[in-house]
Amino acid sequence: MSVQPLEAQQALQHYDLAIAKRMNSEDLYFFRAESNYELGRLNAALIDLDKCLEYRKDHQKYLLFRASIQYEMGAIAVSYTHLTLPTNREV
């Protein structure tokens, strides 16, 4: 997502309002995470992505975005840990 800061700020206000009105959905949290990311609010973006993962814990889009933010923040080992699949999964 590449938008102007003003657009990201306006989008963020709309997502905040929708979530405040209890229109909770993983899409709202994901789009709000993208807006927070565009505004440089990386911790807020991670919080929203964690909320997305509460809805779908193994969703690759959420996991990859979360790992890329962690990597950007310098938490390289943590970002790779979150992308590792369990080795003892039952098939």
Contacts in CASP RR format, 6 or more apart in sequence:
PFRMAT RR
TARGET T0000
AUTHOR 0000-0000-0000
METHOD contacts of the structure
MODEL  1
MSVQPLEAQQALQHYDLAIAKRMNSEDLYFFRAESNYELGRLNAALIDLD
KCLEYRKDHQKYLLFRASIQYEMGAIAVSYTHLTLPTNREV
1 34 0 8 1.000
1 35 0 8 1.000
1 37 0 8 1.000
1 38 0 8 1.000
2 38 0 8 1.000
3 11 0 8 1.000
3 38 0 8 1.000
5 38 0 8 1.000
5 39 0 8 1.000
8 35 0 8 1.000
8 38 0 8 1.000
8 39 0 8 1.000
9 35 0 8 1.000
9 39 0 8 1.000
11 31 0 8 1.000
11 35 0 8 1.000
12 32 0 8 1.000
12 35 0 8 1.000
12 36 0 8 1.000
12 39 0 8 1.000
15 28 0 8 1.000
15 31 0 8 1.000
15 32 0 8 1.000
15 35 0 8 1.000
16 32 0 8 1.000
18 28 0 8 1.000
19 28 0 8 1.000
19 29 0 8 1.000
19 32 0 8 1.000
25 55 0 8 1.000
26 51 0 8 1.000
26 52 0 8 1.000
26 55 0 8 1.000
26 56 0 8 1.000
26 59 0 8 1.000
26 62 0 8 1.000
29 48 0 8 1.000
29 49 0 8 1.000
29 51 0 8 1.000
29 52 0 8 1.000
29 55 0 8 1.000
30 48 0 8 1.000
30 49 0 8 1.000
30 52 0 8 1.000
30 61 0 8 1.000
30 62 0 8 1.000
30 65 0 8 1.000
32 48 0 8 1.000
33 44 0 8 1.000
33 45 0 8 1.000
33 46 0 8 1.000
33 48 0 8 1.000
33 49 0 8 1.000
33 52 0 8 1.000
33 65 0 8 1.000
34 45 0 8 1.000
34 65 0 8 1.000
36 42 0 8 1.000
36 44 0 8 1.000
36 45 0 8 1.000
36 48 0 8 1.000
37 45 0 8 1.000
37 65 0 8 1.000
37 69 0 8 1.000
42 69 0 8 1.000
42 72 0 8 1.000
42 73 0 8 1.000
45 69 0 8 1.000
46 66 0 8 1.000
46 69 0 8 1.000
46 70 0 8 1.000
49 62 0 8 1.000
49 65 0 8 1.000
49 66 0 8 1.000
49 69 0 8 1.000
50 66 0 8 1.000
52 59 0 8 1.000
52 62 0 8 1.000
53 59 0 8 1.000
53 62 0 8 1.000
53 63 0 8 1.000
53 66 0 8 1.000
56 62 0 8 1.000
63 82 0 8 1.000
63 83 0 8 1.000
64 83 0 8 1.000
66 79 0 8 1.000
66 82 0 8 1.000
67 79 0 8 1.000
67 80 0 8 1.000
67 82 0 8 1.000
67 83 0 8 1.000
68 79 0 8 1.000
70 76 0 8 1.000
70 78 0 8 1.000
70 79 0 8 1.000
70 82 0 8 1.000
71 79 0 8 1.000
END
